[in-house]
Amino acid sequence: MTNSALPPDAAPVLELLTAFRRSKTMFAAVSLGVFDALSSGPKTLGTLARELEANADALERLLDACAGLSLLTRSVPPDATPTTQSVSALETVRYENTPLSAAYLCEASPHRLTGYLNYSNTVMWKLWEHLEDAVREGTHRWKQEYGWDGPIFSHFFRDERSKREFLMGMHGFGIISSPHVVSAFDLSRFRTLVDLGGATGHLAVAACRRYPHMQSIVFDLPEAVPLAKEMTETTDVAARVAVCGGDFFADPLPTADLFALGRIVHDWTEEKILKLFRRIHSALPVGGGILLAEKLLRDDRSGPVWAQMQNLNMLTCTEGKERTLPQYTSLLTQAGFAQVAGRTTESPLDAVLAIKAD
């Protein structure tokens, strides 16, 4: 490139430069309770400042930014002039949730993503701060940030609130993805599905809704069982969804002809994955299947960006990684499975199905 040549458009770099600001704006608004405060209807800036115990000027900046991100709407009475508006903004400017924030950013919504957003804000945000060190050393950042080293997921269950927040975060993603995962393949030949690490049972519920003959079992750590029961017992398929506590690495697995692993495999090393796959293979009858719900990297690793970002997230947060379909195929065939197939979906998760051969 000569000195007289114009440089490329800087827009992509500027977009990335400010991307974290938009994330943090949403995280802060959720954490402060903005969207929950507006769940009953629009309120003035002054009312919100009092309810949230926030500085009115600073809160107005946050609320305006949320409006700019289409998370809120901002309105001023038509008879408010610019002069009177600036003087009486506390009682004239009104904010209201958009349908988007009402669905995903309010704790009372059945579709909420607040658990995962809060986890991203309070846990992952700090781990990502050390991404450079994670790349240099090839390990997660729990020890560096928290001075803590051990079974990673025990951290999520350290107290009742942390456990519920983490599981509800998984639930928010699950209710978006699970209907796509269970319809990616025709699973009608299977009679009983066991969802290992099934959290709130969103995949088990989606499978039972899709296949009226199917029975499902949610199998997760004993600490997760109460919430799983709470969530599944209120569904329209509650009679066909059971909940069972246990450690899928150590305890006997329930009897089934289909095992599902949703956002589980990407957490672990290949050694642990093979151990789990072989346990499942031994528990299955011939012709039984294993269904993985993960976001697949393209074979040439060129994307999608969602999977690439999640791959870095796994680096900072876990022992695992995101993988391509050939990589999953290799692991599954090493464990004795055959007929491995993958399907991409329009949701945050794709699907991989493999069968136990004769």
SULSUL-V631167 format. One record per backbone hydrogen bond with DSSP energy under -1.0 kcal/mol. NH is the residue of the N-H (numbers start at 1). CO is the residue of the C=O. Records with the same first field share a line. If there is no record, write none. Layout:
# SULSUL-V631167
NH=CO  CO
This chain:
# SULSUL-V631167
5=2
14=10
15=11
16=12
17=13
18=14
22=18
23=19
24=20
25=21
26=22
27=23
28=24
29=25
30=26
31=27
32=28
34=29
37=33
38=34
39=36
41=38
43=95
45=93
46=90
48=44
49=45
50=46
51=47
52=48
54=49
59=55
60=56
61=57
62=58
63=59
64=60
65=61
66=62
67=63
68=64
69=65
70=67
71=66
73=96
75=94
80=77
85=81
86=82
87=83
88=84
91=88
92=88
93=89
94=75
95=43
96=73
98=71
102=98
103=99
104=100
105=101
109=106
112=109
113=104
117=113
118=114
119=115
120=116
121=117
122=118
123=119
124=119
125=120
127=123
128=124
130=127
131=128
134=130
135=131
136=132
137=133
138=134
141=316
145=141
146=142
147=143
154=151
155=152
158=155
163=159
164=160
165=161
166=162
167=163
168=164
169=165
170=166
171=167
172=168
173=169
174=170
175=171
177=173
178=174
181=177
182=178
190=187
193=215
194=258
195=217
196=260
197=219
198=195  219
201=198
205=201
206=202
207=203
208=204
209=205
210=206
211=207
214=211
215=191
216=240
217=193
218=242
219=195
220=244
224=221
228=224
229=225
230=226
231=227
232=228
233=229
235=232
238=235
240=237
241=238
242=216
244=218
246=220
250=247
251=247
257=192
258=192
259=289
260=194
261=291
263=293
267=264
268=265
273=269
274=270
275=271
276=272
277=273
278=274
279=275
280=276
281=277
282=278
283=279
284=280
287=356
288=285
289=257
290=354
291=259
292=352
293=261
297=323
298=303
301=298
308=304
309=305
310=306
311=307
312=308
313=309
314=310
315=311
316=312
317=313
318=314
319=267
328=324
329=325
330=326
331=327
332=328
333=329
334=330
335=331
336=333
337=332
338=355
341=353
343=351
350=294
351=343
352=292
353=341
354=290
355=338
356=288
